[in-house]
Amino acid sequence: METATPVAQEANIQGAPTPHAPTDTSASLPNSPASETADTATTGLAPTEQPAADAVTGLPVPDSLNGVEPLTLLDQLQQFLSVGGPVVWILLGFSVIALSILLLKIWQFTLLRPESSPRLEHSLKLWRASRCDEALETIKGQGPINEVVSLAMTGLQNGGDSPRLRDELERVATLRLNQLRAFLRPLEVIAMLSPLLGLLGTVLGMIGAFQQMEAAGNQVDPSVLSGGIWQALLTTAVGIAVAIPVTLAHSWLERKTERVAALMSDTVTRVFTSAPPLKTAQENTENLRHAA
């Protein structure tokens, strides 16, 4: 049996089939989700832009902290008035009128100081001590109570207690109290009408919202109804917001006027009850006849 020579063995080794190397098939396969994610990560672009969130709480970051400027107060007011419609404009006018009246009445009460009583008490002490001139000098000045008390003292000095003097005192007191009550009725009207106007705006807004729903037919968008409802309720909120402070201001001013009226009546009554013994006009006439 012949043995293979080294040359033949080498030839057999070279002619033997070699194993196939693994081929790259990724190029021929379709793009998988993993490859798309990798491509997205490599490019650095997100498929949708999400709002920035806090790393700790996970809550969205406000626009003011995210570089977006918020609406100014003037822009918010303009948007508020445009949404509210004419009813909100009327209520805004009511609030301006009520604020003007309130400032005017505060200035009036501050200037007159009708409830200040130290000078009145001192004047009454002098009046009871029969020091009438000093009592009149003490209460000189502005103020409805001082004016009425001074008129009562002067009338008692000149002619004594008489129906004519009481009628004059009542006339002057009524006039001064009506001056203090001036512009209180407009405040009362504004406080009464503001909620009613707000309710009217709500009814009109609801009517408009249901008309839009009817026009939409079967394709009703719930956002249309919800937007119309909150716009309608806005007028009621504005009306109540105007009525509450106006009602408080009216009650406060009315109470101050009532206190002035009570103090005026009490002081004039004390002038009459504590009047010193003064000579009447008839006694003066008789004294002059005896002297003659």
C-alpha angles and dihedrals in degrees: 000000000000120000122223114253121233090251092056092047091053091050091051091051092051093049095050116109115258122221116260117253117234111266126218108249097172092095092057096047121087120255111279126208090253091056091048090052091049091049091050092049091049094050093045095224122129119217092232129016110242124197116260114264134198112260093221106039099023091225120136115266115242118254091245089062094040095061097263114123113233123228116279123238091255092052091049091050092050091049090047093052094045092052094045095051128201094330091064090049090054091048090049089054090049091053092051092050092047092050091050092051092048093052090047093052093046089053091049095050091044092052097045099035091199095177098055107114110171093095091045093053091049091048092051091052090054090046092054089048090058091248092130099160092052090047091054091047091052097058097044111128142063124324135093095243093050090050095051094044091048090051091050093050093047092048092049091050094050106038110356127232112339138154090246091058092049092050091051092049091050091050094051093044092051091049094051093045091051088054089055090048092051115128092009091109093058088053090052092049092050091049090051099044100042097074091043092052090048090052090049090054090050092052092048091048092051090050090053092048093052091046089056090050090051091050091050091058115186093351095072115168112209089211089066092058095042092048092050092048096053091045089052094048090050092074092052090052091050092048093052091044090056096043099051099060092038090054091049092049092048093050092048094050093044091051091051090051091050091051090051091050092049092047091048093051092046094049095048090049090052089051090056097042096045097041114138118241101281127181116249124225091256092054090049090052092050092049090053091050092051090048091052 
